Amino acid sequence: MTPKYKTTGCFRFFVFFLIFVPAVYFGATFFRGENGWQMIKDFYHKIVGKSDSTSSGNEIKSDTYKVDDCQTALKKMQNENDELKRQLREKEDEISVLKKTGK
């Protein structure tokens, strides 16, 4: 018994792309660390003319830093690094003194 209708290659092609294209898009945006759904909403609102109250294109993301903040963090890390180097030299000197007295 044969089925009532057979799917054509063109129909299979379109069904494949209806599933494949969104999956690739959301996978790529997830891989880049972005929110693909929010990007679609922003694009839609930009075209329609409405703005979403939760996000706008001019907002600074929470994971971005100002230059001054980065410079102060860098100075703090450099000071900490210098302190650790000084402690290392003191411990190496202490070890060398203990080796000399122990022999």
C-alpha positions, 0 to 999 in steps of 0.5 A, spaced: 500 500 500 502 506 498 502 513 502 497 518 499 502 523 498 510 523 497 514 529 500 518 532 494 526 533 495 524 541 495 519 540 500 525 536 504 530 542 503 525 547 506 523 543 512 531 542 513 532 549 513 526 551 517 530 547 522 537 548 521 538 555 520 535 557 526 539 552 530 545 554 527 544 562 528 542 560 536 548 556 536 553 561 534 550 567 538 550 562 544 558 560 542 559 568 542 556 569 548 550 573 546 543 573 547 540 571 540 533 572 542 534 579 545 538 580 538 532 578 534 527 582 539 532 589 538 532 588 530 525 587 530 524 593 535 529 597 531 525 596 524 518 597 527 520 603 531 519 601 538 524 601 543 524 595 548 525 598 555 529 592 558 535 594 553 537 599 548 543 599 544 546 605 548 547 601 554 553 599 557 554 592 558 555 590 565 562 586 563 565 592 560 570 596 564 572 603 564 579 605 563 580 608 570 578 602 573 582 597 569 588 602 570 587 602 578 586 594 578 593 594 574 597 598 579 594 594 584 596 587 581 603 590 580 604 592 587 601 585 589 606 582 584 612 587 587 610 585 594 610 577 592 617 578 589 620 581 595 617 576 599 620 570 595 627 574 595 627 574 603 625 566 603 630 565 598 635 568 602 633 565 608 633 558 605 640 560 603 642 562 610 639 555 613 643 551 608 650 554 610 648 553 617 646 546 616 652 544 613 
